[in-house]
């Protein structure tokens, strides 16, 4: 049995994880963490309306819950809070699954440093389809490198998303830079200058209730290739987080990704 604490338990992703956890016989949520302003009840079942979680503690103090869990699932949505949760958890020897995005390079390096103490799995997107997209983009980029193709990334999310571009779009940008040897990033475009060689463009759209959409364009002369992933439900991310939590329990300290979970 994997016993997990969910940070950001009352957020959109946190609630999805809590609901879907009830479908697993070998995964149990033993506590929830939220910002103090959001904790009106210390009963997670009462706070979420999930009767099956009645009696499970909801608190603003992760330290209070660490003795009862093996894995901490971090979806607070706040990079600073996520770093704090990861540090406390790793130093206590607890595995951490991080789905929060929006980290700066320095913050991501700090997060990675905690993997010396405990296993940490970081994934800007935990869906099976998106992680396969990562692999496909790497393959296509390698094949088209030096063959006159330009690469652009377009992502669309709901109006409430805080970070832009999305963590998934930034990961796609990294993959394209690595495999197509691109050196310069452009976030949105304006002005009258032509596109420069070696650029990768990353565009973000925000509006409505879009769960998440990512398209990578490989644009040549006379043809183009588009690879697109569309998520129509947050359940795909929640299921991925649960699968990652089940997989990482008992693993040695280290830095992991969804590729490790999927074996690709």
Secondary structure, 3 states (H helix, E strand, C coil): CEEEEEECCCCHHHHHHHHHHCCCCCEEEEEEECCHHHCCCCEHHHHHCCHHHCCCEEECCCHHHHCCCCEEEECCCCHHHHHHHHHHHHHCCCEEEECCCCCCHHHHHHHHHHHHCCEEEECCCCCHHHHHHHHHHHHHHHHHCCCCCEEEEEEEECCCCCCCCCHHHHHHHHHHHHHHCCCEEEECCCCCCCCCCCEEEEEEEECCCCCEEEEEEEECCCCEEEEEEEECCCHHHHHHHHHHHHHHCCCCCEEECHHHHHCC
